[in-house]
Amino acid sequence: MTVIPLSSTSTAEKIAEFIFYGNYFYGICVVAQAIEATLQQGYPLNGWTYYCLAFITTVFYYNYPYVRKYPAESTDPRTLWYKKRYRFIQCNQRFFAFILGVSLIFFLYHYQDSIRKANLIHWFLVLIFPAVATMYYGLNVFSAKYNLRKIGWLKPFIIGFTWSGMVSIYPILFQNMIKGEPYLYTSIGALLFLKNLMYLSVLAMMFDIKDYAADSHNQLNTFVVKLGLRKMIFYIFLPLPLLGLLTFLSYATIHNFHLLKMALMMIPFFLLILAGLSLRKRRTLMYYLIVIDGLMLVKAAFGIVAMLV
């Protein structure tokens, strides 16, 4: 009787690795959070092409470090996944770069009259977030010698700042620019930007726990390296979500949010606290990618539902 060997990795695991290791989940999270932020600011949603390009841009950015140089020897499962699929990722990046390039040319040509009306505030907001994101990996695109990632305590705030701009400001800014309208500063827009900045920065800090040993060895002073896990949980993971929750409650009370809407939008904050407490135990990389990063999608889902009820 012939024995058919079982695959060491199930189909479900392969799909999960493709989505999470390949950074496609980040693209999904960007789209969901952009929809959430647009609804919360009272604007109509952008067309499907905008969200497709937001998805592609995010995946392209996060896959960039794995393409510009061949991954070094490592026991990290994600690095090994990229090493095995290096040619596919290269082709994927080239395809995405082509789409983004063509889309940029089309945008500049089709909306040239509206773009000419853009003021300094428009251009500042357009450029500040890509500039910070570029410096995160390195000032020189051909070398990562100088990059903001080496400033351990600043790293999570850079991630939070860039993501918050992408999901909170860009959807509205895009609508303003194609219509030739000024970008209007609003208190709800500022509050939403800060809320997303705080939430996403805390998630980035949680990821630093995974890299504690490597960061400590490389003398990268992240919060967990400087404070230790216990102090980080009680001095940062608990206070920051609670502060964000209190800020939201103040705003919700002033604007007379009904209880169901308030409850739906508060749930992600409590889940964030529980996720932080869960990291007292050693967790796998996939746990961080699914559970910790998954909180971005959870927050967006509850926020969207809250705006529709």
N, C-alpha and C positions, 0 to 999 in steps of 0.2 A: 504493500500500500504506500502510495506516495504521500509524504507529509508536506503540506504547504506551509512555509514559515510565515508566521504572523509579523506584520510590520511593527517595528518598535515604537512607531508614532501613529496614533489613530488619525482618522480623517478629521475629526473635530479638533484635535490638537494642531494639526497642520494648518487648518483654517484660522485658528486662534493665533498661531505664530505669524501667519501671513498678515493678518489684520493689525496685530499689536507690534510685532517686531518690525514690520514694514512701515510703521507709522501712519497707516491709513486710518487708524482710529482717531489720531489727532486731527485729521482732516474732517472726520465726522463731527468731532467735538467743536471745532471752529464753526462749522455751519450751524449746528444746533444753538450754540451760544450767541452767534450773530443774529439768528432769528429771535431768540429770547430778548436780547438787548434792544432790537428794533421795535418789537411789540411793547416793551416796557417804556420806551420813549415816545410811544404814540405815533410812530411813523408806519407807512405801508411797507410791505416787504419788497426787497429787490427782486429782479427777475432771476430765473434759474441759472442763467449764465454767470451771474455774479457769484452765486454760491458754489458753482462748479469750479470757478477760478480760485475762490478762497480755499476750497478743498485741495486743489492741485498745488497752489502756492505753499500751503502748510506741509504737505507730504514732501514736496521738492526741497524745502528748507531743512526739514529734519533728516532727510536722507543724504544731504550734502556731505557731511563729514565722512560718510562711509564710501564715497565715490572719489573724492579728490585724492585719496591715497589708499593703497591696499591695506585692509585691516591687519593689525599686528597679531602675533600669536596671543591667544587669550583663552581662558576657560569660561568667559562670559557667554552664555547661550545665545544672546542676541548678536554679539560679534561673530560667533561661529555661524549663525544663520546667514548673516550678510556675506561672510567669506565664501560660503557654499553657493550663494546666488549672486555673486558679484557682477557677472555679465548681465543678468536680468535687471539688476538695479541700475547699471550703467545705461542700458537701453531705455529703461523706464524714465530715468532722469533726462535723457536727451529728448524723449518724446514730450515730457512735461515742459521742458525748456522751450521747445518749438511752439507748443500751444500758448505758453505765456508770452513769447515774443510776438507771435502773430496777433494775439489779443491786444497787446499793448499798442502795436501799430494801428490796428483797427480803431481802438479807443481814441488815440491821438488824432486820427484822421476824421472819424465820424463826429467827434465832439470838440473839434478844434475851436469853434466859435465860443463855446461855453468855457473851455479851458483857458482861453485868453482873458476871460473875465475873472478868473481865480485870483484871489488876493494873497497877501503874505501869510495870513492865518491858514488858508487852504494848503499852501505849499509847505508850511511848517509842519502841519499835521500829517500831510502825505509822506514827508521825508523822515520825520523824527523816529518813527517806529522801525522802519527798515534799517535806518542807520544804527540804532541800538542793537537790533537783531544781528546785523553784520559784525559789529564789534564784539558780540558775544562769542563768536567763533574765531575772530581774528581781524585785526585792522587791515592786514595784507591778505588778500584772497588766495595768494599762493603760499602763505605760511600762517600757522596758528601760533607763532611765537608770542605775539602780543594779543591777548584777548581778555575780555572781561570775566570769563569763567574762572580765571585765576584769583579773582577777588572773591573769596569764599562766601563772606557774609552778604555780598551784593548780588550774587548769582541768582537766588530765588526772586529777588525784586525785579531784576532785569527780565526774567521770564514772565513774571506777573504783569509788568509794565507793557511788554510787547504784546502779549496775548490780550490784555484788556483793551489796548488800542485797536487791535485787529477786530475784536468782536463788539466793542462798545462805540467806537468813533468812526471807523471806516464805513460801515453800512450807511450811516447818516451822511457822512462826508461825500460818499459816492453820489448819493441822490442830489446833494446840494451842488456838486460840481457839474453834473450833466444837465442840470436845470439852470445853471448860471446864477444860483442863489448864494447869499453869504451863509457861512456856518454860524448858527446861532448857539451861543453858550446858554445852557439851561442848568438849573440846580439839580434836576433829576438826572441829566446827562453826566454831570460831575460826580454825583453820588453813585451812580451806576458804575462809572469808571473806577472809582475808589473801592467799591464793593467787590468788583471783579478782580481788581489788583490785589486786594487783601486775600481773597479766597484762593486765587491761583498761586500767589506767592507762598501761602501755607502748604499747598499741595507740592510745590517745588521743594520746600524745606523737608517735607516728608521723604522725598526721593533721596535727599542727602543722607538719610539714615542708612539706606541701602549701600551707599558708597563710603560709609564711615571709615572702614579699614584702609581703603585706598587713599582717601582724602587725608587721613591722619598720617599715613606713610609719606605722602607727597607734601606734607605741611600746608595743606589747603585749609585755611581756617573757616570752615563752614560753622553754622550755629551748633550743630551736634558735636563737632570736634572741640569747639571752645567751651561749650556748656556741659556736654554729656547728655545722654538720652533722657534721663529722669528730669533734669532741670529744663531741658528743651521742651518736654511735654507740658510741664506745669507753668513755665514762664512764657512760652510762645504759643504752643498748639491750643491751649485752653483759653488764654486771654484774647488772642486775636479774633477767633471766631465769635467769642462772646461780645467783643467790642463791635464787630460787624453786625451782630444780631441786634444789639441795643440801638445802633444807628438806624437799622432798617425799621425797628419797632417805632422809633421816634418819627421817622418819615411816614410810615404807614398810618400812625395815629393822626398825624396832622392832616393827611389826605383822605381820612375816613375809609380806609380799606376794610372790607367786611372780613369776618373771622376766617372764613374758608380760604380766601385769598392769602391772608396773613399766614395761616397754618401751612399752606402748600409751599410758600416761599421761605418759611423757617425750617422746614424739614432738612434741606441740604446742609444747613449750619450744624444741626445736631449730628447728622451723619459724618460731617467733617471731624467733629470732636471724637466720635466713636472710632473713626478710622485712625486718628492720632493715637488714641489709647491702645488700639490693636497692635501698634508697632512696637510695643514693649517686648513682643516676641519676635524672633527672627523670621523673616518672610522671604519667599522666593521672588525672583524678578517678575514672574507672571502675575503674582499677587499685586505687586505695585502697579503693573500696567493695567490690570483689569479692575481692581478695587480702588486704588488711589486715583489713577487717571480717570477711572469710570465715574468718579464723583463730578467731573466736569459735565459729563452727559446727563447725569442725574439732576444736577442743578439746573441745567438748561431745560430738561423735560418738565420739572416741577414749575419752573418760571413760566414756560409757555402755557401750561395747563392753567396756572393761576391767572394769566391774562385773558384766558378764554372763558373762564367761569363767571 
